[in-house]
Amino acid sequence: MATPEEETTTLGEMKMLETCHLQPDGTETERIITVLDETAAKLEMSSLLPHIINSLDKFADVLGPEITNSLIQHQKLSNEMEQLLASPEEEATMKAEEQQGCLCLLEQGLTRSVRDVLRLILANPSLCQALRQETWARKSPAEEFIKAFGEFRNFMIERLLTSPVEEEEKLRLLEDISLQIKKSTEAIAALQAELAAACQAGEEEIHKKDQVIKDLETSMQDLAKDCKAGIQQMKQEGDKQHENDLQFSQAKCARLQEDIEQLRAQLSALIREHRASELDLKQRKRRVETEIVNWIQKYNTDMGEKQAEYEEVSAAYSEEQAQLSLLLERRLVLLQEYSQIEEERRKRQKEEEEALEELNTKTLAATCIQAFWRGYLVRSLFKLKKKPKKGKGKGKKAKK
């Protein structure tokens, strides 16, 4: 039996060679091989679960608390399943439906438990490497099943990695061989028919027919030898082609390995760059959050002050509104009084204007009367002065 290290090395080389044989556009092939490899790894780990459960004290430090608890839970479910299956037949007959429901639940629980345990184990490469060293504890049925699955995996990989051209060549070669065998069989059947006819015709023809049969057998042997030689030549050509493909795949594998190393270096550089950018963004985020908190506190403080100022202004506004209402009421009263005063002033002014007009009229009348009077007096005076000139005696008397 190969050691775990040899098995790991062989598996790694096989995976590398298979990866190198893959065509550039064989994405589906890569996925199928990945699924097969994962299934093989899960089969190997699941076959070791009974041994791991029985040696939990030995593997406690390697497994860790989470895997240990999962294995204990899996052991409990296994014990419950065994107890249920080992129950008496009478109870099983009486409670068939209940037992069937419990079995279904336990099967589902065991399935989930195995999936969870395998997920936890396969997520730890060092643990997987340590458990592969315990392959000696695997039971023979599990070993045979894993071996059969490995053969199935190799067969599937061989089918997947066979190009359509090679497949067509193999099919064409098999068809040629089948055709030759068919022709030989037909010839043998025809010769056998002729032999039967010769037997019926007589013993004389038997020798000739025997000779013909011998010749045909000789030709069949030669044909078989030719077929064997052709098959051997095909095998040699296939081996040669396999060696060439192996060399090509190794060179391609080396190139791919170099590309992988370069991509890993680029990935590491990008990770470092992104981590630095992430750290810078986190610091900026913290600064922005601090500024936002400060602005919020300042906003709250300002809003408190504005609210107090607003309340003061609102109170002053309310007071001024009350004063304004009082002033408006007083204004209305004053407007009424002003209107009355203006009306009285207008009436008084009108009366004064009428009195002044009357006074002007009277003054004008008085002036006219005085002018007429003065004129009358002057005329009267002139008349008096003119009278003595007409009668002087009378005038003297008058003077006496």
ABEGO torsion letter per residue (X at the ends): XBBAAAAAAAAAAAAAAAAAABBAABAAAAAAAAAAAAAAAAAAAAAAAAAAAAAAAAAAAAAEAAAAAAAAAAAAAAAAAAAAAABBAAAAAABAAAAAAAAAAAAAAAAAAAAAAAAAAAABAAAAAAAAAAAAABBAAAAAAAAAAAAAAAAAAAAAABBAAAAAAAAAAAAAAAAAAAAAAAAAAAAAAAAAAAAAAEAAAAAAAAAAAAAAAAAAAAAAAAAAAAAAAAAAAAAAAAAAAAAAAAAAAAAAAAAAAAAAAAAAAAAAAAAAAAAAAAAAAAAAAAAAAAAAAAAAAAAAAAAAAAAAAAAAAAAAAAAAAAAAAAAAAAAAAAAAAAAAAAAAAAAAAAAAAAAAAAAAAAAAAAAAAAAAAAAAAAAAAAAAAABAAAAAAAAX
